[in-house]
Amino acid sequence: MGKPTFFRSTSRASRVTRRAALSGVNRRKGSAVNIAPKLWGANWEVGYSYWNDKPDLGTVVAGSVTKLRGDSLYGWYKWGGLRVGLAWNRSKIDAATAAASSLATLPTTVEASNRNAWGIPVSYNWGAHNIYVDWYKARADKSSATTAGTVCFVATMPTAGISCGETKATFFGVTYAYDLSKRTSAAVSFTRINNGSAAAYGLFTQQQTIVFGEDPRFWGVTLQHRY
């Protein structure tokens, strides 16, 4: 069994600090901390990740992000060529409710987003063949700016009044890869996200903006060589 490992990162905070300093306005110096212990054995692994990000506050307007918090738990177990995992994430965003009244004051904030997601990644390998299947579900946003549990405020939207149930989304992805050699493989993959009418989740490789309720799809063919 491996020993626990810990990781702390402040590089993102230092980059944000330099950008805010150039504007000449800096109410608060930013900071970011990531702690990620994990344990593993020959055929299993479990881990946890804590993320807390307080960006530099320069010019503050309504909707400016003031704090990000993320918690993730994951684990997997392997039987021969079959590996089954389980993952969970909770993400929270605090945002300013209005522009700060002066350079010396911090803005009033509200919990603009509070979302839980979980998923099941599965893979199977036999010989040179590899299959990967991922299914994830993002539950409805349940931020503190919710009225009677039915109306949500979403930080990226100009107005409130969106049903909480409409912020749900599901992700499905499947990939088949064939190992041409020990260092080269070819693969074909398909990915789809089903967004609720008030959700706009997109793929990290996607450049264009996703509109609310859109369901992005992706087909990919890749050739990979590991040096």
PyMOL commands that set and color helices and strands:
alter all, ss='L'
color gray80, all
select helices_A, chain A and resi 11-23+164-167
alter helices_A, ss='H'
color red, helices_A
select strands_A, chain A and resi 31-35+38-40+44-54+65-79+82-96+109-126+129-138+151-152+162-163+169-179+184-195+217-225
alter strands_A, ss='S'
color yellow, strands_A
deselect
rebuild
show_as cartoon
